[in-house]
């Protein structure tokens, strides 16, 4: 967790220049001399200066001393450039003393990729006493000889990237050789081995185009007006932080507004919204927050789409950004997210979503790897063709006029007679994609809270599969008009997951039972696919969580995959399963009525 900044809106550009550039985390260093500031360089400086709350042991070995003569302390906070330490013993270290700092950064203390052991030279830059009397503690601030980013690049990340790249190449080569084997065995089972070839080609091309992907760079002169819409329903724990992250953006004050729409929450969400809005209005008034941050409460619970459409009606800018109420934006997210709209045919852009609670348990770690690959590889590959098929709910931007054009159809969408209450992001993407381009911007980053309980996670995945199936069938009616390779890409991506349960049953059950042959080839192929996911995460993310790519693939193959047949026959359902929407309440009441009726019948 980052240490709270003393300023309420620490990243908002100062319209009155009360806060000097030198106070802006070193941004004065990025001034070119003619008043221009490099936003990319400022962001690097910001990342270096972020301080994270810490609680781990540190050993400081004074210059010229042996390890056993080291001084022990407890880290209070850490950044990429230094440490604040509470000493357990006073050994005479003063400002200017040179030491060797030895410690291990626990997972979750800093961003993903920093969890590791560190031995680095440092200099004491400050010494002070915190507290009084018996509570007095000696504190030391030390500055590293080089940033941890540079330290890891040389010590560990460099080796990881080179190793991952080499093994990834071998894995791809091995998969291609296995597909050559499929050609040889065509005469034994044409359909099965044709599927095997298509599935492998589909996956490899996604990784290929994902590797080709590049962000649209920041144009400092392009800052269109943006309205952020936050729909909220029963999200009292996180809504305050979400609002703060949306208004605390490094974006021109007169070009950004935030609108919170509460969908008649039944918990303490409204109270927390009011408290957060009042705090920002009071402490950051000079940033015109009273005009730029507002909230409204719907007259009755109408669902997420109703809340979003209401927000769009209130928006005064031409671009609208949808942000989920448990998602938190990086300070530069909006500046990056709008860049693709320099193309007049661009209708919508998705940002990258990372997992906020990644270190909670194994379930959240699985999702961490899955989320990263889904965005950095899969969406990036689709963005190569300007045809991203899902502008995800946590962070996406649209042209306001397009939302208004499709609002009525979106609100009243039905499938097989049932209202389409979830899958709102995929649904709106389909409306946009019919006539416009859609893209992905990897540098526009937010993080979100994912399910940490297995039952909630499984319900979420079932809901996603139903909406994926429903909206994919819709998209199939027009996607052929897009770029030919992308269209082929899409139709293969539709067939492969639907047919996967049948293929798995054939290879793992039918073949061993009937032919008495162990499915070695199939299992090795599965291992190679898992290796692709894991190594891609290691290469791009440089994180020890890469091993959970293997675990996720196995979990998907033996658990999540079997939700697909259920989705085939229930994809018209409109219940969420993870929250009390009107449809969920109605379904629960019907279920209780059936139980009561059966109970009375037995009596």
QUIRAQUI-V45522 format. One record per helix or strand of 3 or more residues. SS is the DSSP state (alpha for helix, beta for strand). FROM is the first residue (numbers start at 1). TO is the last residue. If there is no record, write none. Layout:
BEGIN
{{SS FROM TO} {SS FROM TO}}
END
This chain:
BEGIN
{{alpha 21 23} {alpha 27 30} {alpha 39 49} {beta 57 62} {alpha 67 69} {beta 71 78} {beta 82 87} {beta 98 104} {beta 117 130} {alpha 133 135} {beta 137 144} {alpha 148 184} {alpha 190 212} {beta 226 232} {alpha 239 247} {alpha 253 255} {beta 256 262} {alpha 269 283} {alpha 285 287} {alpha 289 292} {beta 293 297} {alpha 304 314} {beta 319 322} {beta 327 329} {alpha 333 337} {alpha 339 342} {beta 346 355} {alpha 362 383} {beta 396 399} {alpha 400 411} {alpha 424 433} {beta 437 448} {alpha 454 475} {alpha 479 481} {alpha 484 515} {alpha 520 541} {alpha 544 558} {alpha 560 570} {alpha 582 602}}
END
